[in-house]
């Protein structure tokens, strides 16, 4: 595991995972996406402000990702609001991530 991609890197779990991975000597780079900026700052972290529903194959290829951790999710309040319902991650986006 040298280059790790984390969707939802700015969330609580994603941020904790990124911090731990950055400390590891066998991890050269952590690449993360989220709609908000990351809590963790490090030269080993590359952050892209991107929605998990958007294509990410360019990021995966450019950084030669060998490990993917999908942690992006929708807050429970979004599920009950018709205005926020479109923010739910489309499972086909996750499948596209895995195929890349």
Phi, psi and omega in degrees: 000100180251322184232111187250133176255132178235118170273139185081030184295341181270351177285176183299307182291317179300320179293318178296316179297315179302316179300315180295317181294322179299327180287339184284138179287334182274358177256117182275326185207139172245125180244128183226151173234152175187169178272349177237159181295155182285154176277335183260132176240131181195150174297338179278351181257126173249120183249139175233124177281103184207143176284141182297340179278349179275156178300142180231005183302329178297320180292315181299319180288314183300325184257007178048052182297133176247350179220132179240131175237115183263107181238002180291138179205172182255134178297144181306326179298328180293330182291333183265356181254123179296334179286334182260350182305323179296349179283349181297137181293132178279125181302334179291333175294319179295319178297321178296323178297316183293321181293328181288000000 
